[in-house]
Amino acid sequence: MPCGVGTRSATAIAQVRRSTIPATFARLARRSDRTWWRGARSSIVRVGGHGRGSRLVRVWSGARRRAARGLAAGLTLRVDDGWPHRKSSCRSSREGMVRMTTRSTSPRPERMPVSRTREAAWVVDEMRDFGAIVRNLVPADRYAGFARVLHRPDQGLPEPGDPTSWSAVARLRGTTVHPQAEFNMVARLRPGAPCDFSQPLLGTLDPITLPLVRDVVLRHTQTGDQGWFALWTGHGRRPASWHQMPTFHLPGRDYWLFEGAVAAVADLSSDFENLGREEAAEAGNLTLTSLTDGPARVSAAEQVQFANRMRSAGLVQSPNLWWPEDRRWFVASDIDLDSTIVAGPLELMDDLLAEPQLEVVLVDEDTSLTNGCDQRNRTRRPDSDAE
């Protein structure tokens, strides 16, 4: 199992009482209520004050930040719509559960995968094995250097007091960042124990890191701005028409292929995150349902308004694979990993290391990122730490 693996699904669930939905996430957005318990996968937050009318609300890890960012813009509904790295189920309880699902039927996406995948044939030919080893994540034989870009713990949504790098977490925990570091080991996370900060996104660069990586790699191509971008077909919330387009296959993964400008990868990533949601809203199929009380009525106008505000929040799903026309470099964000591998010339590695806002460690093609790879930080196991 890859290091940092998360549960992939089409939904993320927040466990709440229906009557407290607006107050719950408005309070999360303001971050004025007490986090009663925070674990590696979810947090329990008390809302509605601390008296008889208060509620304890469970929010799955990371979804709290995304919900807070969206609702800070004035949203009144909690929509759980398919973040692939979020927990997808929770145990039954006396509380209700709110789930937002999408059924994409509109025929008009703004962006489409290409109808031919031959431009990815070289990737298929050179990547023949599956697993969280660098040579299985990028076509390693053609590149001289490999770097691991560590995803920010704050998920690109910085807040005062939260660590913005693995190194900052390591200083807090007395651990070390090294080529095979696992975030749960660096942070000394224990199953079911409180966690004082968020954790890196899986399978995507965040809105801060993505443009930084783009700017560095663009300096190392000789064929202009043309690039190719692959998106894993298992992500939720994608336009229905995409599922009729050709894909290419790598071990354990199928991908759609897109063509475009490398300089516009941030816009492409915004579309990857939002198009399916917007298409469903335009068709009136963005549906709020309660698992206990049936569907809630949400007008088409409110659905479109919500989708527009989610795009404005700046969330992205970066391509899982991307490369320029001349294939001088290759970027891979595997769906199960909390870091991104960049392969290319040694000069590119130097430039990545020199970028002060990126956290980068050099690796080689045999570096393993599988679960348990971080032996250096295992000298004192998290589950043996004192309370």
Secondary structure, DSSP 8 states (H G I E B T S, - for coil): -BTT-----S---EE--GGGHHHHHHHHHHT-S-EEEE-SSEEEEEES-SSTT-EEEEEETTHHHHHHHHHTTT--S------TTS-------SS-EEEEEE----S--S----S--GGGHHHHHH----SSBHHHHTTGGG-SEEEEEE--TTTT---TTS--SHHHHHHHHT----TT--HHHHTT--TTS--SS----SSS--TTHHHHHHHHHHTT-SSTTEEEEEEETT-SS--GGGGGS--EEETTEEEEEEEEEGGGHHHHHHHHHHHHHHHHHHTT-EEEEETTTEE----HHHHHHHHHHHHHTT-----SEEEETT---EEE--TT-SEEEEEE-HHHHHHHHH-TTS-EEEE-TT-B-BTT---GGGSS-GGGS--
